[in-house]
Amino acid sequence: MSAQNTAVTGIPDGDTPFTLGVASGDPEPGSVVLWTRLAPDPYTPGGGLPTCGAIPVGWQIADDEHFASVRQQGVFDAPAADGHSVHVDVRGLDADRPYFYRFRTGPWISPTGRTRTAPLPGATLTARRFGLADCAQYRDGYYTAYAHLAAEDIDAVLFVGDYVYEYPIDAQGGARRLTGAPLPDFLNHTTRTLDDYRVRHALFKSDPDLQAAHAAHPWYVTWDDHEVENNYAGDVSQHADPVPVFRARRAAAYRAYWENMPLREAQRPTGPDMRLYRRFCYGRLAQLDVLDTRQYRSDQAYGDGWQYPGPQSEDPSRTMTGAAQERWLLDGLRASTATWNLLVQQVAFSRRANSTAAHSRVSMDTWDGYPAARARVLAGAEQAGLDGLVVLSGDAHVHHAFDVLRDFHDPGSPTAAVEFLASSVSSGSDGADRPRDWAVMTDANPHMRFYNGRRGYVILTLTPERVRADFRTLPYVTRPGAPVGTAASFVSEIGRPGLVRA
Ligand SMILES: [Fe+2]
């Protein structure tokens, strides 16, 4: 970027402010959000910049990675009040094509990112590919999965939660056993304040593999619990903090999340409220309903763990999405003309019993703890006459593929949909192909067609005829450089839901 085409000053000379990389997100047919955040000193609250005012940041989006053909450019004032984050909502681009983008402030030029707009609503598409990822606890291991995700040939990343974790991180970065400069003591406590969450995002964002995955593809993001606190539910914290105290913490966490993600102004939080559920289309091939099953849910029944279901969990008034989001979802499914309808969401949708007994414990934090809400979604999809419902999920830190049964208590029930649950990027450290409970879980849940306990992600391929999932796994994450492999692949045909090993 030459000094002539974008004169941008305001940041003092010194260290580069582009320590957290660049990102793009929420592609629409002619639009995408470009993101960066200025932080020359990323692990201090304020990022080492003045705590008031704004810093002008030049941006460019071009047809080519050398910026010979710049399509649009401008200057965005990055406010201190937003943690000096930049969210440029670029409009008027062509549909369904790649672009390259970068930022500049003072003498500093950011790394170049590559993004891609979505196809036009009526477009007929032969194939589209997405990466599904979640759960990246920094202290549990390296982000090698993100490095491999960066190299995949995909349209976009679907990230379904636990982008950061609230727990303390020690000077060596836990299982990473870092040998360079120790991490600051400020990271070694549970996040509660805006400064805590901002610095936490900065640490996770400092990772070069994570930066590579953002720079290579646009992301559609949603959160789960750890972006705020483990297993929170609406206004209810895990440890039953007073509601006003927890709402203040949620407001801090949501604000830091918005600042650090490639999200539009429409997603900017107001206090403890943030509209994260939203809908995207890929031509006639796919509708993506990105859900938020955390902010509006009823409190977990019988506590948060694995419990026997009963009247409390089966109470039909319990909700996973809140009434407004549920209505929005079911209306959207009814109106959908897409071949495939993807529910891009956080937690396991299909039943996971932990014994073969008819009355088994299930996880009260997943849809198993909200069976009436799950039944309403499946009934709504059935009434909408959908041929290709695909549920995407994460949270479990293992890979799963499920046939989603209309009635999980009837083994002869027809299959209503398929579900692909992506294992973690790093959470849980190295893992194992067959975790200790592999045999019992596989026996207890015949509709669970796949279970693998390694770290990894899923590559989803949609064509008009079938959906395919490739379960990528890594042999280790507690040291860098693991290769990636494919542990299994499954397909399901349009109109005939049910997984077949490919
Ligand atoms: Fe997680």
Residues whose N, C-alpha, C, O or C-beta is under 5 A from the ligand:
A	BS01	LIG	C135 D162 D395 S427
